[in-house]
């Protein structure tokens, strides 16, 4: 709150002298109050804390969706601990949350609703959460029907759609299909950007820029993304960029043919 007041007061002083100082401080206080009490009613710290706890609790549940947790899925969960640079205390908390999520009687829907209650309607942050869960599920090289159904349940609880799940799945498949099946790879590239193959170049570029802006790690951090999650956000940005580059290259080759 203090930062908003000081910034508003300084800006007001530069533009309107002493009266501007007073008015700017007042407006800064109002803006800070709106952001912290209305947009983020429990504060950014609460968002970050809940995001990390729910991430690993839900990860434990989705890894058990097919009836068992494979060694590969456990390895990926532990790899997430390393990738996110968790402190010893955070690592212990993440392990406890993962065990809570895979235990009998875990209420997945209640956990998802608790996260949404804190995060609000920040779609980019909610999509990042879903991206983490998808990465964990796909650790064994496949997403079976039971795991896909659970992803859809999580998405609906977060206020996201089946199309959101499909775009994330397409982005995760992108690299493999670009090398193994170019035709499927280009289909996934369009799906990742959420555009039709019939879309014009301008529409595709607009969709790409919009997604890059929404998922920029700095913007997401300002809205409550834990700093530990930056590597995951950066990976999501790489998927979006790769999809756009694949489409541009595919269209260039087709026009040159």
Secondary structure, 3 states (H helix, E strand, C coil): CHHHHHHHHHHHHHHHHHHHHHHHHHHHHHHHHHHHHHHCCCHHHHHHHHHHHHHHHHHHHHHCCCCCCCHHHHHHHHHHHHHCCCCHHHHHHHHHHHHHHHCCCCCHHHHHHHHHHHHCCCHHHHHHHHHHHHHHHHHHCCCCHHHHHHHHHHHHHCCCCHHHHHHHHHHHHHHHHHHHCHHHHHHHHHHHHCCCCCCCHHHHHHHHHHHHHHCCHHHHHHCCCCHHHHHHHHHHHHHHHHHHHHHHHHHHHHHHC
